[in-house]
Amino acid sequence: MKMFSAPSSFKVGPPPGAVPASANECSLSAWKRILDLTCCLAALPFFVLCTLVAAIMTGITSPGPIFFRQERVGFRGRRFALYKFRTMHVRADVATHEAHFNTLVQSNGPMQKLDGKGDARLIPGGWLLRATGLDELPQILNVLRGEMSVVGPRPCIPYEYSQYSATQRERFQAVPGLTGLWQVSGKNRTTFDEMIRLDIRYAQTLSLGLDLRIILRTIPALCTQLSDVRKAKAAAAAAAAQSKPVETLLANAPGLEAPVATAMGR
């Protein structure tokens, strides 16, 4: 079984505008590295269990790789390969995400994902993995490699990075993380500008105490996120049901066809 999938254009290297860094530069302080390794070791058994569940789920609903590898931009503009459990169909179109990102930036509206609106790119059950954050678990491999931390701003894709201004790129002065100040401060209910401000604030004030508080607030934040996605899916389903054409309703209730046709004839 193939383990990883990646875009055909996948390539790791510095993006335009990235800050060059020496090979031996240390981007993580000692306390942060110790916290990261401790959390990763504690999460390893759970990661193995989730991998087995994800393997079964993808094998049944969407044959293909269990893991998804995607190019992301992290600390000081460095590119790296980020790992996730695959929640979308193989070779899913990325243009949809880029258009959605542009809309969010231009409107400065809430950072809602496409998941709750019935994203056709998701495999069955994929929305649940994403809403609970379980699809991010493979990133403990990125943490072990020092490319990410448990706590920090979310790493973005190169396309998004290219749209950032110089001021907005200050959020990349912190090593990217699995969870962060933005994620526990409303996330999908906040705007793009608010996300940038929260990430920059974290990069400027990070400390052990702040990281511990963010970790403790992560589970409640994920519960809220799951609730929001379920509500959005329910609302989308209700809206779709109300917009069904008359012909569809008649097909489901043949007995109504004659009276309605007579009324329309009048």
One Martini backbone bead per residue (centre of mass of N, CA, C, O) as a GRO file, in nm:
protein
  266
    1MET     BB    1   0.095   0.036   0.023
    2LYS     BB    2   0.059   0.358  -0.012
    3MET     BB    3   0.151   0.623   0.209
    4PHE     BB    4   0.194   0.871   0.006
    5SER     BB    5   0.089   1.202  -0.088
    6ALA     BB    6   0.154   1.441  -0.363
    7PRO     BB    7   0.209   1.689  -0.536
    8SER     BB    8   0.363   1.715  -0.844
    9SER     BB    9   0.500   2.010  -0.746
   10PHE     BB   10   0.670   1.909  -0.527
   11LYS     BB   11   0.893   2.130  -0.331
   12VAL     BB   12   1.185   2.184  -0.148
   13GLY     BB   13   1.226   2.530  -0.057
   14PRO     BB   14   1.288   2.853  -0.096
   15PRO     BB   15   1.098   3.117  -0.107
   16PRO     BB   16   1.007   3.406  -0.194
   17GLY     BB   17   1.135   3.612   0.070
   18ALA     BB   18   1.315   3.450   0.227
   19VAL     BB   19   1.503   3.386   0.512
   20PRO     BB   20   1.809   3.320   0.552
   21ALA     BB   21   1.978   3.020   0.680
   22SER     BB   22   2.169   2.850   0.866
   23ALA     BB   23   2.232   2.519   0.926
   24ASN     BB   24   2.298   2.580   1.259
   25GLU     BB   25   2.038   2.708   1.327
   26CYS     BB   26   1.846   2.783   1.615
   27SER     BB   27   1.477   2.796   1.658
   28LEU     BB   28   1.486   2.646   1.945
   29SER     BB   29   1.444   2.634   2.256
   30ALA     BB   30   1.497   2.428   2.514
   31TRP     BB   31   1.209   2.427   2.643
   32LYS     BB   32   1.059   2.373   2.374
   33ARG     BB   33   1.193   2.104   2.298
   34ILE     BB   34   1.113   1.948   2.551
   35LEU     BB   35   0.808   1.982   2.520
   36ASP     BB   36   0.784   1.848   2.243
   37LEU     BB   37   0.902   1.565   2.313
   38THR     BB   38   0.703   1.498   2.538
   39CYS     BB   39   0.442   1.515   2.366
   40CYS     BB   40   0.522   1.306   2.149
   41LEU     BB   41   0.562   1.059   2.332
   42ALA     BB   42   0.268   1.067   2.447
   43ALA     BB   43   0.132   1.048   2.139
   44LEU     BB   44   0.224   0.784   1.994
   45PRO     BB   45   0.001   0.574   2.061
   46PHE     BB   46  -0.228   0.744   1.934
   47PHE     BB   47  -0.104   0.756   1.651
   48VAL     BB   48  -0.112   0.453   1.590
   49LEU     BB   49  -0.417   0.418   1.620
   50CYS     BB   50  -0.501   0.632   1.404
   51THR     BB   51  -0.359   0.493   1.168
   52LEU     BB   52  -0.536   0.242   1.165
   53VAL     BB   53  -0.806   0.388   1.124
   54ALA     BB   54  -0.725   0.541   0.864
   55ALA     BB   55  -0.662   0.290   0.695
   56ILE     BB   56  -0.948   0.175   0.701
   57MET     BB   57  -1.106   0.418   0.596
   58THR     BB   58  -0.953   0.462   0.323
   59GLY     BB   59  -0.984   0.169   0.218
   60ILE     BB   60  -1.303   0.194   0.196
   61THR     BB   61  -1.358   0.503   0.073
   62SER     BB   62  -1.033   0.574  -0.039
   63PRO     BB   63  -0.820   0.459  -0.226
   64GLY     BB   64  -0.493   0.502  -0.087
   65PRO     BB   65  -0.322   0.698   0.084
   66ILE     BB   66  -0.288   0.782   0.420
   67PHE     BB   67  -0.090   1.003   0.353
   68PHE     BB   68  -0.014   1.358   0.344
   69ARG     BB   69   0.191   1.569   0.137
   70GLN     BB   70   0.294   1.916   0.202
   71GLU     BB   71   0.378   2.227   0.118
   72ARG     BB   72   0.534   2.454   0.349
   73VAL     BB   73   0.550   2.751   0.555
   74GLY     BB   74   0.774   2.872   0.799
   75PHE     BB   75   1.039   2.959   0.945
   76ARG     BB   76   1.142   3.228   0.777
   77GLY     BB   77   1.029   3.084   0.496
   78ARG     BB   78   1.052   2.788   0.520
   79ARG     BB   79   1.049   2.488   0.360
   80PHE     BB   80   0.826   2.198   0.400
   81ALA     BB   81   0.713   1.875   0.487
   82LEU     BB   82   0.383   1.803   0.546
   83TYR     BB   83   0.183   1.599   0.764
   84LYS     BB   84  -0.113   1.391   0.693
   85PHE     BB   85  -0.413   1.282   0.690
   86ARG     BB   86  -0.610   1.172   0.451
   87THR     BB   87  -0.923   1.370   0.345
   88MET     BB   88  -0.881   1.348   0.035
   89HIS     BB   89  -0.881   1.311  -0.272
   90VAL     BB   90  -0.699   1.224  -0.514
   91ARG     BB   91  -0.612   1.503  -0.677
   92ALA     BB   92  -0.713   1.753  -0.559
   93ASP     BB   93  -0.828   2.062  -0.602
   94VAL     BB   94  -0.662   2.382  -0.528
   95ALA     BB   95  -0.835   2.622  -0.642
   96THR     BB   96  -1.053   2.632  -0.423
   97HIS     BB   97  -0.870   2.729  -0.193
   98GLU     BB   98  -0.759   2.987  -0.323
   99ALA     BB   99  -1.035   3.126  -0.356
  100HIS     BB  100  -1.110   3.119  -0.055
  101PHE     BB  101  -0.870   3.284   0.049
  102ASN     BB  102  -0.926   3.543  -0.112
  103THR     BB  103  -1.203   3.597   0.016
  104LEU     BB  104  -1.108   3.624   0.311
  105VAL     BB  105  -0.913   3.863   0.268
  106GLN     BB  106  -1.106   4.068   0.124
  107SER     BB  107  -1.347   4.047   0.348
  108ASN     BB  108  -1.265   3.980   0.646
  109GLY     BB  109  -1.387   3.725   0.740
  110PRO     BB  110  -1.453   3.446   0.861
  111MET     BB  111  -1.246   3.144   0.896
  112GLN     BB  112  -1.399   2.949   0.707
  113LYS     BB  113  -1.442   2.645   0.606
  114LEU     BB  114  -1.547   2.411   0.358
  115ASP     BB  115  -1.656   2.165   0.518
  116GLY     BB  116  -1.953   2.274   0.607
  117LYS     BB  117  -2.034   2.303   0.276
  118GLY     BB  118  -1.954   2.044   0.117
  119ASP     BB  119  -1.677   1.928   0.030
  120ALA     BB  120  -1.602   1.728  -0.248
  121ARG     BB  121  -1.295   1.648  -0.167
  122LEU     BB  122  -1.399   1.480   0.054
  123ILE     BB  123  -1.402   1.212   0.232
  124PRO     BB  124  -1.557   0.997   0.405
  125GLY     BB  125  -1.509   1.144   0.726
  126GLY     BB  126  -1.304   1.382   0.689
  127TRP     BB  127  -1.442   1.610   0.854
  128LEU     BB  128  -1.392   1.479   1.134
  129LEU     BB  129  -1.085   1.481   1.137
  130ARG     BB  130  -1.066   1.793   1.101
  131ALA     BB  131  -1.247   1.895   1.340
  132THR     BB  132  -1.060   1.729   1.561
  133GLY     BB  133  -0.744   1.724   1.447
  134LEU     BB  134  -0.643   1.427   1.362
  135ASP     BB  135  -0.503   1.494   1.082
  136GLU     BB  136  -0.240   1.629   1.241
  137LEU     BB  137  -0.072   1.406   1.391
  138PRO     BB  138   0.174   1.353   1.186
  139GLN     BB  139   0.326   1.624   1.287
  140ILE     BB  140   0.514   1.490   1.495
  141LEU     BB  141   0.737   1.449   1.284
  142ASN     BB  142   0.798   1.752   1.249
  143VAL     BB  143   0.872   1.797   1.544
  144LEU     BB  144   1.107   1.593   1.565
  145ARG     BB  145   1.262   1.758   1.322
  146GLY     BB  146   1.212   2.085   1.389
  147GLU     BB  147   0.984   2.224   1.192
  148MET     BB  148   0.809   2.204   1.450
  149SER     BB  149   0.565   2.271   1.697
  150VAL     BB  150   0.318   2.246   1.915
  151VAL     BB  151   0.351   2.562   1.933
  152GLY     BB  152   0.203   2.777   1.683
  153PRO     BB  153   0.178   2.880   1.388
  154ARG     BB  154   0.039   2.812   1.101
  155PRO     BB  155   0.131   2.671   0.822
  156CYS     BB  156   0.162   2.768   0.497
  157ILE     BB  157   0.121   2.802   0.177
  158PRO     BB  158   0.290   2.943  -0.079
  159TYR     BB  159   0.054   3.108  -0.193
  160GLU     BB  160  -0.006   3.264   0.068
  161TYR     BB  161   0.275   3.383   0.117
  162SER     BB  162   0.273   3.561  -0.151
  163GLN     BB  163   0.031   3.752  -0.018
  164TYR     BB  164   0.207   3.865   0.189
  165SER     BB  165   0.321   4.096   0.379
  166ALA     BB  166   0.578   4.208   0.562
  167THR     BB  167   0.414   4.229   0.824
  168GLN     BB  168   0.271   3.947   0.812
  169ARG     BB  169   0.556   3.786   0.817
  170GLU     BB  170   0.604   3.800   1.133
  171ARG     BB  171   0.471   3.520   1.202
  172PHE     BB  172   0.755   3.368   1.104
  173GLN     BB  173   0.920   3.413   1.388
  174ALA     BB  174   0.777   3.143   1.440
  175VAL     BB  175   0.734   2.830   1.499
  176PRO     BB  176   0.537   2.612   1.387
  177GLY     BB  177   0.211   2.459   1.476
  178LEU     BB  178  -0.054   2.266   1.593
  179THR     BB  179  -0.093   2.495   1.795
  180GLY     BB  180  -0.245   2.819   1.910
  181LEU     BB  181  -0.356   3.129   1.973
  182TRP     BB  182  -0.562   3.133   1.742
  183GLN     BB  183  -0.696   2.849   1.782
  184VAL     BB  184  -0.789   2.946   2.099
  185SER     BB  185  -0.939   3.239   1.975
  186GLY     BB  186  -1.166   3.110   1.744
  187LYS     BB  187  -1.063   3.096   1.453
  188ASN     BB  188  -1.337   3.057   1.256
  189ARG     BB  189  -1.434   3.347   1.401
  190THR     BB  190  -1.208   3.484   1.267
  191THR     BB  191  -1.001   3.686   1.103
  192PHE     BB  192  -0.728   3.741   0.922
  193ASP     BB  193  -0.622   3.984   1.087
  194GLU     BB  194  -0.648   3.841   1.362
  195MET     BB  195  -0.454   3.614   1.306
  196ILE     BB  196  -0.205   3.785   1.262
  197ARG     BB  197  -0.201   3.928   1.539
  198LEU     BB  198  -0.181   3.669   1.714
  199ASP     BB  199   0.083   3.554   1.589
  200ILE     BB  200   0.262   3.799   1.650
  201ARG     BB  201   0.220   3.801   1.953
  202TYR     BB  202   0.344   3.526   2.000
  203ALA     BB  203   0.628   3.580   1.874
  204GLN     BB  204   0.683   3.823   2.094
  205THR     BB  205   0.570   3.637   2.378
  206LEU     BB  206   0.694   3.377   2.417
  207SER     BB  207   0.635   3.101   2.652
  208LEU     BB  208   0.586   2.855   2.868
  209GLY     BB  209   0.320   2.954   2.989
  210LEU     BB  210   0.176   3.002   2.718
  211ASP     BB  211   0.196   2.714   2.605
  212LEU     BB  212   0.041   2.572   2.836
  213ARG     BB  213  -0.226   2.729   2.798
  214ILE     BB  214  -0.276   2.643   2.505
  215ILE     BB  215  -0.287   2.337   2.552
  216LEU     BB  216  -0.531   2.346   2.755
  217ARG     BB  217  -0.724   2.497   2.526
  218THR     BB  218  -0.748   2.293   2.286
  219ILE     BB  219  -0.981   2.097   2.345
  220PRO     BB  220  -1.211   2.307   2.370
  221ALA     BB  221  -1.161   2.420   2.083
  222LEU     BB  222  -1.228   2.154   1.930
  223CYS     BB  223  -1.517   2.128   2.030
  224THR     BB  224  -1.614   2.391   1.904
  225GLN     BB  225  -1.537   2.321   1.612
  226LEU     BB  226  -1.719   2.073   1.584
  227SER     BB  227  -1.984   2.223   1.638
  228ASP     BB  228  -1.964   2.424   1.402
  229VAL     BB  229  -1.953   2.215   1.170
  230ARG     BB  230  -2.223   2.075   1.231
  231LYS     BB  231  -2.397   2.328   1.196
  232ALA     BB  232  -2.310   2.392   0.904
  233LYS     BB  233  -2.408   2.123   0.782
  234ALA     BB  234  -2.705   2.151   0.868
  235ALA     BB  235  -2.758   2.419   0.720
  236ALA     BB  236  -2.682   2.317   0.435
  237ALA     BB  237  -2.895   2.090   0.425
  238ALA     BB  238  -3.144   2.273   0.465
  239ALA     BB  239  -3.095   2.454   0.217
  240ALA     BB  240  -3.102   2.224   0.006
  241ALA     BB  241  -3.392   2.130   0.067
  242GLN     BB  242  -3.534   2.412  -0.001
  243SER     BB  243  -3.400   2.412  -0.314
  244LYS     BB  244  -3.574   2.214  -0.432
  245PRO     BB  245  -3.736   2.121  -0.687
  246VAL     BB  246  -4.054   2.043  -0.771
  247GLU     BB  247  -3.985   1.778  -0.924
  248THR     BB  248  -3.855   1.634  -0.681
  249LEU     BB  249  -4.103   1.639  -0.497
  250LEU     BB  250  -4.293   1.484  -0.694
  251ALA     BB  251  -4.123   1.224  -0.711
  252ASN     BB  252  -4.168   1.171  -0.390
  253ALA     BB  253  -4.496   1.264  -0.458
  254PRO     BB  254  -4.716   1.155  -0.683
  255GLY     BB  255  -4.999   1.248  -0.556
  256LEU     BB  256  -4.937   1.568  -0.621
  257GLU     BB  257  -4.932   1.611  -0.931
  258ALA     BB  258  -5.226   1.670  -1.023
  259PRO     BB  259  -5.307   1.912  -0.842
  260VAL     BB  260  -5.071   2.092  -0.929
  261ALA     BB  261  -5.128   2.090  -1.232
  262THR     BB  262  -5.411   2.214  -1.212
  263ALA     BB  263  -5.328   2.477  -1.070
  264MET     BB  264  -5.131   2.568  -1.298
  265GLY     BB  265  -5.351   2.573  -1.525
  266ARG     BB  266  -5.508   2.820  -1.386
   0.00000   0.00000   0.00000
